[in-house]
Amino acid sequence: MLFIRYSALGDIVRAIPYVATIKETFPSLHITWLLTHPYEDLMKGQPFVDDVIVWYRGLGCKGFLNIISKIRKSSFTHLVSLQGTDRSAVIALLSGIENRAGRHDWASFVYNLPREDLQEILGRTIKIDKYRRYYKVNQKLKSLTDALLKNLNRPRIACVIGASKKVKRWPVSNWVGFITMITSFGGSAILLGHGRNEEALAQTIEDSLQEKHNHKILNLVSKLRLNEMAALIDGCDYVVGGDTGPMHLALALQKPAIGLFGPTLPEQVGLSDIRFKLIVDCPLKGCQKWGCNRRCLSSVRPERVFEIIKGDCVW
C-alpha cells in the first residue's frame, strides 16, 4: 500500500493512528508512506511504516517526477490518500496503481474507491482507538532527551513558541511573563520551534528575561529533527503552544498540554482532545483571518497558563 499524507506536520501526526491500525490489522501488508522533506524523520523506526518515499519539493518539477518514477517502479496494489489536493490527485492518476482510494473536490474520478470506507478497500473493518498512544519513542531518542534535560528542574515545560501565521502566535511579552513565572516557581522552560522567524522569537525571549532566569531555559529552536522533537516533548511535563504542528505531537504522545486558541478553535484544527484549552474572549474567535489586526491571543494572560500548571502539577 502507498499511503499519501505528505504535509503538514499536524495532519501527518493525525494520520498516524489510521496507518498504525491498518498495519496491526494486516501485519503482512507492506506500507510505504509518501512524505515531503523533512517529515520523513518523524517516521524513522515506527513499526507501522515499512518504507517511505521522500518528496523533495525544493527540487521543483524534478522532485515531483522523481517520486512518480519511484511509485511506478514499485509493486503497489493499493493507494490510500488523505491529502485531497490537486497534486495528490495527479500523483494518484499517474501512479499506475490499480486500487486507488481518496477524494478530491473536482477530480474524484482519479479514485475508484471511497476514501472513508476502509472495509470496502481492505475487506475488513478498521477500528481506531482514540485513547491509545500509537507513536513510539525509541530508547536511543529517550537517552538523547534525558541528556538534554538532565540539568533542568521539574516541572519542565515545552514552549512551542511559533506558528505558521503571525496571528496564531502568543506574543513575546506573554512568553516572557509566563517563563518568568515558571522559573520563579522552580521549573524550567524548553523553547521549541523551527525556522528563522522562530529563531528570532526565541532569541528575543531570551534577551528579554532577567539573567537569573536564563540558566533555567533551554533554547532548542531549529536544533532538533522531528523525531527528536517528539522525544523531547515526551520527556517534558507540560506543553504550551498555539495552533501548530508540535501541539499535535503532544496530543499524540498523550502529554498534558495547554492550547492557546483565538483565530482558530480546537475543533477546527483537530485539537479538541487537548487537555487544557484557553480560548480568547473575542466575538471573532475562530475567524481564521490571517490578516486580522486584533492580535487576540495577547488577551490570554501568562497568569492563566501558569495557574493551570501550578494547580495541576505535583512538584
ChimeraX attribute file (.defattr): number of C-alpha atoms within 10 A of each C-alpha:
attribute: neighborCount
match mode: 1-to-1
recipient: residues
	/A:1	17
	/A:2	25
	/A:3	22
	/A:4	23
	/A:5	23
	/A:6	22
	/A:7	16
	/A:8	14
	/A:9	19
	/A:10	18
	/A:11	17
	/A:12	20
	/A:13	25
	/A:14	18
	/A:15	14
	/A:16	20
	/A:17	20
	/A:18	16
	/A:19	19
	/A:20	20
	/A:21	17
	/A:22	21
	/A:23	18
	/A:24	13
	/A:25	15
	/A:26	13
	/A:27	12
	/A:28	8
	/A:29	14
	/A:30	14
	/A:31	23
	/A:32	19
	/A:33	23
	/A:34	22
	/A:35	23
	/A:36	18
	/A:37	15
	/A:38	14
	/A:39	21
	/A:40	20
	/A:41	14
	/A:42	19
	/A:43	21
	/A:44	17
	/A:45	14
	/A:46	16
	/A:47	13
	/A:48	25
	/A:49	19
	/A:50	15
	/A:51	17
	/A:52	18
	/A:53	21
	/A:54	19
	/A:55	22
	/A:56	17
	/A:57	12
	/A:58	11
	/A:59	11
	/A:60	10
	/A:61	10
	/A:62	11
	/A:63	14
	/A:64	16
	/A:65	14
	/A:66	15
	/A:67	18
	/A:68	18
	/A:69	12
	/A:70	12
	/A:71	21
	/A:72	13
	/A:73	11
	/A:74	12
	/A:75	11
	/A:76	18
	/A:77	12
	/A:78	17
	/A:79	24
	/A:80	25
	/A:81	24
	/A:82	19
	/A:83	20
	/A:84	17
	/A:85	14
	/A:86	12
	/A:87	11
	/A:88	19
	/A:89	22
	/A:90	13
	/A:91	19
	/A:92	24
	/A:93	15
	/A:94	14
	/A:95	21
	/A:96	18
	/A:97	18
	/A:98	13
	/A:99	16
	/A:100	24
	/A:101	24
	/A:102	24
	/A:103	24
	/A:104	18
	/A:105	8
	/A:106	9
	/A:107	14
	/A:108	15
	/A:109	12
	/A:110	18
	/A:111	21
	/A:112	14
	/A:113	20
	/A:114	15
	/A:115	19
	/A:116	13
	/A:117	15
	/A:118	17
	/A:119	10
	/A:120	13
	/A:121	19
	/A:122	13
	/A:123	9
	/A:124	13
	/A:125	12
	/A:126	15
	/A:127	12
	/A:128	12
	/A:129	11
	/A:130	10
	/A:131	9
	/A:132	11
	/A:133	13
	/A:134	21
	/A:135	20
	/A:136	17
	/A:137	18
	/A:138	13
	/A:139	10
	/A:140	11
	/A:141	16
	/A:142	17
	/A:143	12
	/A:144	13
	/A:145	20
	/A:146	15
	/A:147	10
	/A:148	14
	/A:149	18
	/A:150	9
	/A:151	12
	/A:152	17
	/A:153	15
	/A:154	21
	/A:155	21
	/A:156	23
	/A:157	25
	/A:158	26
	/A:159	25
	/A:160	27
	/A:161	25
	/A:162	28
	/A:163	20
	/A:164	11
	/A:165	13
	/A:166	14
	/A:167	22
	/A:168	24
	/A:169	24
	/A:170	26
	/A:171	20
	/A:172	17
	/A:173	16
	/A:174	18
	/A:175	24
	/A:176	19
	/A:177	17
	/A:178	20
	/A:179	27
	/A:180	23
	/A:181	20
	/A:182	25
	/A:183	22
	/A:184	13
	/A:185	14
	/A:186	16
	/A:187	19
	/A:188	27
	/A:189	28
	/A:190	23
	/A:191	23
	/A:192	26
	/A:193	25
	/A:194	18
	/A:195	11
	/A:196	11
	/A:197	12
	/A:198	19
	/A:199	21
	/A:200	12
	/A:201	19
	/A:202	22
	/A:203	13
	/A:204	14
	/A:205	21
	/A:206	21
	/A:207	12
	/A:208	15
	/A:209	17
	/A:210	10
	/A:211	10
	/A:212	10
	/A:213	18
	/A:214	18
	/A:215	12
	/A:216	21
	/A:217	19
	/A:218	18
	/A:219	18
	/A:220	17
	/A:221	23
	/A:222	16
	/A:223	14
	/A:224	15
	/A:225	15
	/A:226	21
	/A:227	21
	/A:228	19
	/A:229	23
	/A:230	23
	/A:231	25
	/A:232	23
	/A:233	26
	/A:234	22
	/A:235	18
	/A:236	23
	/A:237	16
	/A:238	21
	/A:239	25
	/A:240	20
	/A:241	25
	/A:242	27
	/A:243	27
	/A:244	23
	/A:245	21
	/A:246	27
	/A:247	26
	/A:248	23
	/A:249	25
	/A:250	24
	/A:251	21
	/A:252	24
	/A:253	19
	/A:254	18
	/A:255	19
	/A:256	20
	/A:257	23
	/A:258	23
	/A:259	24
	/A:260	25
	/A:261	24
	/A:262	29
	/A:263	26
	/A:264	21
	/A:265	23
	/A:266	20
	/A:267	10
	/A:268	11
	/A:269	13
	/A:270	15
	/A:271	19
	/A:272	14
	/A:273	16
	/A:274	19
	/A:275	13
	/A:276	16
	/A:277	18
	/A:278	18
	/A:279	20
	/A:280	20
	/A:281	13
	/A:282	14
	/A:283	8
	/A:284	15
	/A:285	17
	/A:286	17
	/A:287	13
	/A:288	15
	/A:289	14
	/A:290	13
	/A:291	10
	/A:292	13
	/A:293	8
	/A:294	12
	/A:295	16
	/A:296	22
	/A:297	24
	/A:298	18
	/A:299	16
	/A:300	19
	/A:301	17
	/A:302	20
	/A:303	12
	/A:304	11
	/A:305	20
	/A:306	19
	/A:307	12
	/A:308	12
	/A:309	19
	/A:310	14
	/A:311	8
	/A:312	10
	/A:313	12
	/A:314	8
	/A:315	10
